[in-house]
Amino acid sequence: MNAFRFAAYPSNDLVAAGVTVLVSAWFLVAAGAILGDPASPYTQRVVQANTEQVAMVELPARSTPHVHYTVRVMGKRTTG
């Protein structure tokens, strides 16, 4: 481990904790600035409402599928 010590502080743990608190506070402020920033008009996509009327038809429910598929897997076994 590095033998360097900060003379003004009682331990290196205090310096590490201080740096951690400073960095955490910086990221908290940056996150607040990002969330509080208004949306840019250049990145907004204009969505036009569809005015056509679409008729919905409900099909009767089937209890069994009308198509049956059989899947065959063919391969060769190797002894090893």
N, C-alpha and C positions, 0 to 999 in steps of 0.2 A: 504494500500500500504506500501511497505517497506520504512522506513525512512532513510536508509543508503544513504550517499552521498559521491561522490568522491571529496576529498578536492582540488585536483590539477586542476579540471575542473569546469567551471562555472555551468554546469547542467548535469543531468543524460541523457538528450536527446543527448548531444554531445557524450557521451560514447556509447550510443546505436547506433547512426549513424556511429561512427567509427568502431564498431564491425561489423555492417552490411556491410560497405564498404570493410572491410578486408575479410569477408567470401565470399562476391560476387567476389572479385578479386581472391581468392583462387579457387573458382569453375570455373572462366573464364580460369585461367591457367591450371587447370586440364582438362577442355574440350579441350583446344588447344593441350595439350599433348596427349590426347586420339585420337583426329582427325589426328594429325601429325604422330602418330605411324605407322610404316609400318605393313602390314598384316603378320601374322605369317604363315609360310609354313605348320605348323602342323594342322591348322584349315581350310586349303583350300581343297576343294573337287575337284578332277580331273574329268572333264566331257569329255567323249569320244564322238566324233562326229559320228552320225549314217550315214553310207555310203550307205544304201539301198535306192533304188529309190521307191517312193510310188506314185501310180497312183491315182489321185483325180477324182472322178466321181461325177458330179453334178446331183442330182435327180430333176425331174420336181416339181415345187412348186404346192401345193394343196391349193385350196381355202377353203375347209372344212376338218375338221379332219375325218379320216377314222374309228375312234372308238368313240362311244358315251357312256359315263358312266352316270348312275343316282345314286346319293348318297341320301340315305334315312336315316334320323336321327330319331330314336325312343326314346322317353323318357317319364317319368311320371312327371306330374306337381304336386307339393305339395302346398297346401294352407297354408299360414303362416302368 
